[in-house]
Structures are given as structure tokens and as C-alpha cells.
Amino acid sequence: YNLMPYLIKSIAFNSLRYIIFGGEALEPGKLTPMFDCFADNPALNAPEIINMYGITETTVHTSYYRVTSDDCSKRSSPIGKLLNDLKGFVFNESLQAVPDQVAGELYISGAGVTRGYLHRNELTAERFVQHPTQPSLRLYRTGDLVKRMPGSEYHYVGRADQQVKIRGFRIELGEIESALTLLRGISAAVVNPFENADGDKNLAAYLVPPDKTSDKQHDIDEIVQH
């Protein structure tokens, strides 16, 4: 985001046709400087800005959205319409369809849905499920909360579980918390993502330290190594 104004003013940028975002949820407000540069430099050939929502289990690309300057004021992340060979369903925790503009978990069916996870039958059974009223229809449970908007477009809301994405990597916060509590003397742990002043995401762990009766004390280096 921070480099965008400099890229726009470069000679090479003027020949770009598309800028495609993916990997993490797009924050449209951070694109304001880019659209401002387009407005201040009418001679530039402004490329199309595309936000791609993708899931590895649906063969990466799932939906697309053409971002405009009007989207910079939106708080949610628009992910647009699904690709033609995919179909989406928004369900609540009981696998019942929710109305438009109500948040629910996104399930995907279609040609892009993969067979499952290699040698991980339990996880495959958990994430790849049957449609509640159409048993022949196989769905991938994304874990992503979305709202279906008018025109069959979707807005990303957040996660339905503890998974976060940092620099494109999926991270299960619960797994880190479990690993921390395996340390003798650590009775509880909470891991949360946070953003620094530059907008970069990192993880912070909060621990309940050993009490005075414990014979085990930990230092930070030991905890990080574990």
C-alpha cells in the first residue's frame, strides 16, 4: 500500500492493465492514495483494480470484484461474484440458509472444489460436506463469514473460527495456545493478531505465569524457542 503512490508515478506503471489483490482481506480504505494519484494525474492510463478472493481447496480463485474509488469508504471487504463454474451458499451454524445481507458461513460447490486433504481423512470429512437438502451436492466449508449482497455479490466479514491470515499464511491461533500451555507452569495462554503502526500484522501471546508454588520459571527466550 505504502509504495503505491511511487509506483503510479513511474513510467512502467503507465503500461499496467490490471492490479490484482489476493492472499488476505483487502482493506479498500488503504487504496485511497492510489485513486487520488489517478485523479491528480489524468494523463495516466489507470489500470483496473481487481480484488480476488481465493481458497486453495477451491483451486485458488473463487470470486472477483472490480474496485473503484467509491469502495474506499466501505468498512467491509467486497469479494464480488463467484466464478462461473462455482456456486456459493451462506449458512448459519445449523446449516440453514440465511437471508441476504445477514452474515453466515460461506460454502462452495462446483468444478473447482478439490477431493480433500491427502492422508487427512478426519479433516477432509470436517471441511468437505454434503448439502443439507441436496445430498448429491458436495460443499467445501470455508470458515469465512460473508454477507450476500444484492446482485449476487459477496462481502467478506471475518472468520467463523480462530484462524487468521498473516502475510498469506493460514495460522490457527488455538494450535499456538495449546503448544504454549504444554510448558510446565503455564496454566493458560491467549494468542491474538495485532497491527503495528505501519499496518503490518503480527502475533502476540498472553500467558498466565507460574505461581509462587511452582518450581518452574520461564524466560521469554525459552518460551519463544518452545
Backbone torsions as a table, in degrees:
resi	resn	phi	psi	omega
1	TYR	NA	-44.6	-173.3
2	ASN	-67.9	-27.8	-178.2
3	LEU	-83.9	-11.9	-171.8
4	MET	-56.1	-46.0	-179.5
5	PRO	-59.8	-33.2	-179.9
6	TYR	-74.0	-37.9	178.9
7	LEU	-65.1	-39.1	-177.3
8	ILE	-61.5	-35.6	-176.6
9	LYS	-82.0	-5.1	-180.0
10	SER	-79.7	155.9	-179.0
11	ILE	-64.7	-41.5	-176.5
12	ALA	-63.6	-32.9	-176.7
13	PHE	-62.7	-30.1	-174.8
14	ASN	-66.3	-14.7	179.1
15	SER	-99.6	0.7	179.1
16	LEU	-70.1	139.8	177.4
17	ARG	-103.0	-33.1	-178.4
18	TYR	-139.2	146.0	164.2
19	ILE	-120.9	121.5	-173.9
20	ILE	-115.5	123.8	178.1
21	PHE	-100.0	144.2	177.2
22	GLY	-166.9	173.8	176.5
23	GLY	98.9	-45.1	178.4
24	GLU	-139.2	165.9	-179.5
25	ALA	-62.9	128.3	179.8
26	LEU	-76.6	133.6	173.5
27	GLU	-102.4	98.7	-173.1
28	PRO	-55.9	-32.8	-178.3
29	GLY	-60.2	-27.3	-179.7
30	LYS	-74.7	-7.8	178.4
31	LEU	-90.6	-0.5	-178.3
32	THR	-55.2	-46.6	179.1
33	PRO	-58.7	-33.9	-179.7
34	MET	-67.4	-47.6	179.3
35	PHE	-67.0	-32.2	175.4
36	ASP	-63.1	-38.9	178.1
37	CYS	-65.1	-38.7	176.5
38	PHE	-61.2	-44.2	-178.1
39	ALA	-66.4	-34.3	-178.3
40	ASP	-80.7	-15.3	-178.1
41	ASN	-128.1	75.4	-175.4
42	PRO	-62.7	-17.8	179.3
43	ALA	-73.8	-16.5	179.5
44	LEU	-71.2	142.6	172.5
45	ASN	-86.1	93.8	-175.2
46	ALA	-64.3	125.2	178.3
47	PRO	-75.9	164.5	173.3
48	GLU	-77.5	138.1	179.0
49	ILE	-102.9	118.4	-175.9
50	ILE	-117.8	129.0	172.2
51	ASN	-101.7	117.1	180.0
52	MET	-102.9	123.6	172.3
53	TYR	-95.7	125.3	-174.8
54	GLY	-138.4	147.3	177.2
55	ILE	-132.5	130.0	-179.6
56	THR	-55.1	-40.9	-175.8
57	GLU	-70.6	-9.8	173.8
58	THR	-114.2	30.4	180.0
59	THR	62.5	46.9	169.1
60	VAL	74.1	-75.8	-173.9
61	HIS	-84.9	130.7	-176.0
62	THR	-120.2	-41.6	-179.3
63	SER	-148.1	167.6	179.6
64	TYR	-143.7	153.5	-179.3
65	TYR	-147.4	130.4	176.4
66	ARG	-86.1	115.0	-174.6
67	VAL	-86.7	135.7	175.6
68	THR	-122.3	172.3	179.9
69	SER	-62.2	-26.5	178.7
70	ASP	-64.7	-25.0	-178.1
71	ASP	-75.4	-14.6	-176.0
72	CYS	-65.0	-19.5	-179.9
73	SER	-91.0	-2.2	-177.8
74	LYS	-84.5	141.2	178.5
75	ARG	-85.5	-33.1	179.3
76	SER	-83.6	167.4	-178.1
77	SER	-104.3	105.6	180.0
78	PRO	-71.1	128.5	178.3
79	ILE	-113.1	-1.4	167.3
80	GLY	78.8	-147.1	-175.2
81	LYS	-100.2	149.5	177.1
82	LEU	-71.2	152.7	174.6
83	LEU	-63.0	157.8	-170.0
84	ASN	-61.5	-28.5	-176.4
85	ASP	-94.2	13.4	178.7
86	LEU	-125.6	155.8	176.9
87	LYS	-134.7	140.6	-176.9
88	GLY	-113.8	149.4	175.6
89	PHE	-133.9	138.9	178.3
90	VAL	-114.1	113.4	-175.1
91	PHE	-118.6	157.5	169.9
92	ASN	-88.5	-171.5	-176.0
93	GLU	-65.8	-19.7	179.7
94	SER	-95.9	14.1	-178.6
95	LEU	59.4	38.6	173.4
96	GLN	-108.9	138.7	-178.9
97	ALA	-63.7	138.0	178.1
98	VAL	-102.7	154.9	-179.9
99	PRO	-67.3	164.6	174.5
100	ASP	-57.7	146.5	177.1
101	GLN	66.4	16.6	171.7
102	VAL	-114.4	133.5	-175.6
103	ALA	-69.5	136.9	175.1
104	GLY	-157.2	174.6	-179.0
105	GLU	-83.9	138.4	-178.0
106	LEU	-87.4	128.4	174.0
107	TYR	-116.0	140.4	-175.9
108	ILE	-120.6	136.9	171.4
109	SER	-129.3	163.6	176.3
110	GLY	130.4	-171.6	-172.1
111	ALA	-64.8	-27.3	-176.3
112	GLY	-81.7	-11.8	-176.4
113	VAL	-69.8	128.3	-175.2
114	THR	-80.2	174.3	-176.0
115	ARG	-76.9	-25.7	-178.0
116	GLY	144.6	-165.4	-178.4
117	TYR	-100.4	133.4	-176.9
118	LEU	-65.0	123.8	177.0
119	HIS	61.5	22.3	178.2
120	ARG	-130.5	71.3	-173.0
121	ASN	-64.4	-38.9	-178.2
122	GLU	-65.1	-43.3	179.9
123	LEU	-67.5	-37.6	177.4
124	THR	-61.3	-44.2	-179.8
125	ALA	-65.9	-29.9	-179.2
126	GLU	-75.0	-38.2	-172.5
127	ARG	-97.5	-24.8	180.0
128	PHE	-109.3	111.3	-170.6
129	VAL	-129.1	169.3	176.5
130	GLN	-87.1	149.4	173.5
131	HIS	-64.0	137.6	-174.6
132	PRO	-61.7	-28.1	-179.0
133	THR	-118.6	-6.4	177.8
134	GLN	-129.2	80.7	-172.6
135	PRO	-55.8	-24.4	-178.9
136	SER	-77.4	-10.5	-176.8
137	LEU	-94.2	119.3	-178.0
138	ARG	-93.9	132.2	-175.9
139	LEU	-120.4	148.3	169.1
140	TYR	-103.4	126.6	179.6
141	ARG	-86.9	110.6	-170.3
142	THR	-78.2	-28.6	-172.1
143	GLY	80.6	0.4	179.6
144	ASP	-96.7	134.4	175.1
145	LEU	-90.8	129.7	-178.4
146	VAL	-136.6	166.7	168.8
147	LYS	-121.6	129.9	175.1
148	ARG	-85.6	122.7	-176.0
149	MET	-100.2	169.0	174.9
150	PRO	-56.0	143.2	-178.4
151	GLY	85.3	14.6	178.3
152	SER	61.8	30.0	174.1
153	GLU	-98.7	153.2	-177.4
154	TYR	-117.8	146.5	172.2
155	HIS	-118.4	130.7	178.2
156	TYR	-77.2	132.6	-177.9
157	VAL	-108.3	-42.1	-177.7
158	GLY	164.0	-161.1	-179.1
159	ARG	-102.8	150.7	176.3
160	ALA	-92.1	-2.4	-179.8
161	ASP	-135.9	-160.9	-176.7
162	GLN	-91.3	5.8	-177.7
163	GLN	-74.5	138.3	174.3
164	VAL	-127.5	163.0	175.7
165	LYS	-119.8	125.9	177.9
166	ILE	-129.5	119.6	-177.3
167	ARG	51.0	38.9	174.6
168	GLY	86.9	-5.3	-178.5
169	PHE	-98.9	134.3	174.2
170	ARG	-77.2	131.1	-179.2
171	ILE	-131.5	128.1	176.6
172	GLU	-95.0	109.5	-177.1
173	LEU	-62.2	-35.6	-179.6
174	GLY	-62.4	-34.0	179.2
175	GLU	-65.6	-40.1	178.9
176	ILE	-68.3	-41.4	178.2
177	GLU	-60.6	-41.6	179.0
178	SER	-63.9	-40.3	179.7
179	ALA	-65.0	-37.7	-180.0
180	LEU	-67.5	-39.0	-178.6
181	THR	-74.2	-8.9	173.2
182	LEU	-72.4	-19.2	176.8
183	LEU	-66.5	131.2	-179.9
184	ARG	-61.9	128.4	178.2
185	GLY	97.5	-15.9	176.7
186	ILE	-91.4	112.9	-174.1
187	SER	-90.6	-22.0	-179.3
188	ALA	-158.9	153.3	179.4
189	ALA	-149.7	144.8	174.5
190	VAL	-131.9	132.1	179.2
191	VAL	-118.8	129.0	-179.8
192	ASN	-135.0	147.8	172.5
193	PRO	-79.2	154.3	174.1
194	PHE	-148.7	161.0	177.9
195	GLU	-111.7	137.2	175.1
196	ASN	-84.6	-174.1	-174.8
197	ALA	-62.5	-25.7	-179.5
198	ASP	-88.0	-0.4	-179.7
199	GLY	86.8	4.8	178.7
200	ASP	-79.7	137.7	-178.9
201	LYS	-88.4	140.0	175.4
202	ASN	-142.1	177.4	178.6
203	LEU	-114.0	144.1	174.7
204	ALA	-126.3	134.8	177.5
205	ALA	-109.5	132.2	177.7
206	TYR	-114.1	123.2	-172.4
207	LEU	-117.9	145.3	167.6
208	VAL	-90.0	112.2	-173.0
209	PRO	-73.6	166.3	177.7
210	PRO	-63.1	146.3	178.7
211	ASP	-81.1	179.7	-174.0
212	LYS	-66.7	-21.6	-178.7
213	THR	-82.9	-10.2	-177.8
214	SER	-78.8	142.6	177.0
215	ASP	-93.0	7.2	-178.2
216	LYS	-118.8	121.3	176.0
217	GLN	-116.0	144.3	-177.5
218	HIS	-117.4	144.0	169.0
219	ASP	-107.2	165.9	-174.0
220	ILE	-59.9	-43.0	-178.8
221	ASP	-60.1	-39.4	179.9
222	GLU	-65.8	-41.3	179.9
223	ILE	-65.0	-46.4	179.9
224	VAL	-62.4	-40.8	178.9
225	GLN	-62.6	-39.8	179.6
226	HIS	-63.8	NA	NA
